[in-house]
Amino acid sequence: MFARESGGLRWYRCLRCDSWVALSPPSQPAVQYPPPREEISLPLRGRPLRERYILRLIAIDRLTHFLVLSALAAAVFLFASNKAALNADFTRILQDLQGGLGGPVDDSNHGIVYDLRRLFAVSITNLYLAGTAIAAYAVIEGADAIGLWQGRRWAEYLTFIATVVFVPYEVYELTKSISALKIVALVINVAIVAYLLVAKRLFGLRGGGQAERAEYDSDTGWAPIERATPAPQAPAPASQAEPPA
């Protein structure tokens, strides 16, 4: 089924993609016979293999979220623990700029100075709460990444819930201002939600987990390999052999 000899060559079969590779038989084989089926770990193939690739792409996306959110949470905690000193430096820099320019630097309700003033106006308690919330969401994204990479069913549900919760917020942000980054993020998240809901049959859709397991079983194991195995060619009869030159 996975190794045949013909014309002095040994044809080895890839049990994942059904390709055949011709190599010379080993001159000193380590064992006399191939291992029994029970000792062979079959790779994923067919639809389960394609789904594994898609889930791992989503896992990479979740890992990126984990890294960004972890860095943001660390920055918030660091800012909260040094807020008094940073606020004093910020105030001193503004005063120096005002003295050098002979007037106020920026009294408008927008711009980086206005944003920094609002940031320093946030209480330390709220900063720690925000940092804790960001860190908690980073942990969820990290768990998603690990679970999806391993193909766990619970990770598919967790990813669906964690993603769909923020879709309305992303739509709301687009109503205020449109940018390419916001559009790309929304499209990716909607695609992830649709894929998990439809292709992975979450919440009982299209037969739910039972139908997915049946589909998985039909494409894994020795049965699909046997179905895809070509019949061995019978040797040509002696009467049809070419006469010697």
Secondary structure, DSSP 4 states (H G I P E B T S, - for coil): --EEEETTEEEEE-TTT--EEEEPPPSS-SSSSPPPGGG--PPP-HHHHHHHHHHHHHHHHHHHHHHHHHHHHHHHHHHHHTHHHHHHHHHHHHHHHHHHHTS-S--SSSSHHHHHHHHHHS-HHHHHHHHHHHHHHHHHHHHHHHHHHTT-HHHHHHHHHHHHTTHHHHHHHHHH---HHHHHHHHHHHHHHHIIIIIS-GGGGGGHHHHHHHHHHHHSSHHHHHHTPPPPPPPPPGGGSPPP-
